[in-house]
Structure formats: structure tokens, C-alpha cells
Amino acid sequence: MKKLASVLTIIVTLFSITACSSKNETSQLSKVLGVDLSSGIISKSEDSHGGFHNDGKTFIEITFSDNNETLEEEIKTNSNWTELPFSENLHTLVYGKTSNTESVGPCVADDDNKPLFPNIENGYYFFKDRHSESKNASDDTDVLNRNSVNFTIAIYDSTTRAIYYYELDT
């Protein structure tokens, strides 16, 4: 009987830690993105930061219920979010660019160099250039012209009601 009680205690503790961790992550993202994400469910979370100079990448996918229209209204009225489509620079960062003379892989990619973000046509995006040389954090003009990149980008998909968050530090 004591073993069963111990096992149940461990299981309850693990569920509590996981739930608190998810809520903490959602709370932190809410602060970064300036919108309330507390009603979302984190469906994917990967973080490779912690290497040399804390370089790495973070990718998080958050889904929302079909009846949550307050998030989209909050995003629409937040000056840090912009309606799609992307600028050419951000499109290159997220999806890569192919033209007759140039082929560039996306920065926001998995280990096979495939874009992490799905192709989203209806929605909004958040971009912050966190590089030390950046003069305006919302300006993406120079982001592709540096030897290192430090940026945060998020996309809200109005159709699927999901937010895709990506942070890269090199």
C-alpha cells in the first residue's frame, strides 16, 4: 500500500510540475509578445539555448480554442503586431528565398533546413531585432546583413488560431 501511495505521489508531482512549467512558459511569452496567451495550450516546445554565449533557438507552438476571439482582437490593437504579408527580409528569414540568381535557406528552420512555420496567409506577425547593432527593434532592414542574428518572431494564424514563436541567438 505504501508503494502505491508513493507512486501516486510521484505521478501527481510530475503532472503538477509539467502544468506549472507550461503556465510559466505561456506567461513569459505573454510578456514578450504583449498579448495574453493564458488560454492557449502549448502543443510543441523546443529550446536549444545554453551553448556558448547562450546561443540557440527556441520554437513554441500554441493553439487556442475556436471560440477565443479576444486574442485576435488584442493582437489587432497591439502596435507591436503587424498584419501579414511579411516584408521581403522577414519572408526570407521565415521561409527562405529562391530567385533566378539566389537561393537562401530559411533561418527559421528545422535540422533538415525546412521551414518550421507553416505557410500562413491570414494573420499577424511580431518581430523584434534583438541584435546589439539594431537601432530600431521593429525594423528588419539589416537583419540579413550581419554575421550573427538575434531576433524574435511570432506569427498568429487567424485560420487555425495558433501562434508560432521562434527565437534565434547566434
N, C-alpha and C positions, 0 to 999 in steps of 0.2 A: 504494500500500500504506500509506503514511504517513497519507493522508486517511482510509482505512478504520479504522486504529488510533485516530486522533483522534476520529472519530465514535463508535466503540465506547467509548472512554474517557468521552466526554461522556454517552452513554446510561447507562453503569454509574454514573457520578457522580450523575446525576439520580435514578435508582432508589434509590441509597443515601440521598440527601438526603430523598426522599419517605418512605422507610421509617423513617428516624431521626425525621423530623418527626412521623409518625403515632405512633411509640412514645413520643416526648416528650409529645405531646398526651394519650395514654392514661395515661401516668404522672402527669401533672398532674391529670387528672380523678380518678384513683385517690386522690390525696391529698385533693382537695376532698370527694369523696363518701365516703371512708373504707372503700372496698372495692377489691379487686384486680381491675382491668379489663384486665390484660395479655393475657388470652386473647381479647379482643374485637377486632373489625375495625371501624374507623371507616368507615361507609358514606356519611355525609354530614357536612360540617363547613362552617359559615358563621360569619364573625365580622366585625362592622361597628364594633367598638370603635376608638378612635383619634381620634374627633372632639373637640369642645370638652369639656374636663374628662374625656376618655376615655369619653364616653357611647357607648352602642351596645348591641348584642345579640349573643349567641353561641348558636348552635344546633348540637348534635352528636348524631348517631345512631350507636350502637354495637351491632353484632349479635354474637351468641355462638352457638357450635355447639350442636346438640341435646343433646349428652352432657355439657354443662357444668352440673352441678347444684351445684357448690361455690359459685358466685356467689350463687345464690338463698339457700343456707344462710347465707352470710356476711351477706347483706342482712337476713335474718330475725333474726339475732342482734345486729345493729348498732342501737344505741339512736337513731341519727340518721335511721333509716328507719322509716316507718310504713306499715302495710297500708292499701290503698285500702278504702273510698272517701275522697275529699277532704273537707275541711271546705267549707262554702259559699263562703268567701273564696277558697280555692285553686281550687275549681271555676270560680269567676268569672274568676280570673286565667288559667287554662289554656284554658277553653272558652267563656267569656263567659256571660252570664246573660240569660234572657228571662223576664219575668213579665208579668202584666197591666198593670203600671204602669211597668215599667222595662225598657230594653233596653241592655245594655252589651256592647261588643265585647271579645274576649279580649285580654289583654296579650301572651300568648304566641301571636303571630300572624304570618303572612307579610305581604307587602306588600299583598295583597288583603283583609286583615283576616280571614283564615280561620285557624282553629286549626292550629298546627304539629304538635301531638301528636295521634295517633290516639285514638279513644275506647277507653280501656283499662279493663277491668272487674276483671281479676285481676292483682294485682301490688302493688308497694310504691312509695312516693314519699319523696323527700328534699326538704326545704325549708329555706332559710336566708335570713332577712331581714337584709340587709347595710346597711340604711339607718342613718345616724348617730343617728337618734332611736329606734331599736329598743332595747328594754330586754331582750328575750329573742329571740335569733336564730331559734328554732324556733317562735315564736308568730306566727301570721298575722293576728291580730285587727285591727291597724291598717294593714296593708299597702295597703288600698284607700282609706285616708283621708288620704293625703299628696299633696302637689303633685308629688313625684318618687318614684320607686321604684328600689330597688337590691336585687335578690334573685336567688337561685339556686334552681332547681327541677329535679329529675330524676325520671323515672318508669321503673321497671323493669316491663316487661310479661312476666308469667310464662308467658303463652301463646306469644308469639313469641320470647321470650328476647332482648329488645332493651332497651337503655337509651336514653332520650331526655333530653338535657341542655339546659337553657336558662338563660341568664344575661342579666339586663337591668339596665342602668345609665342612668338619665335625669337 
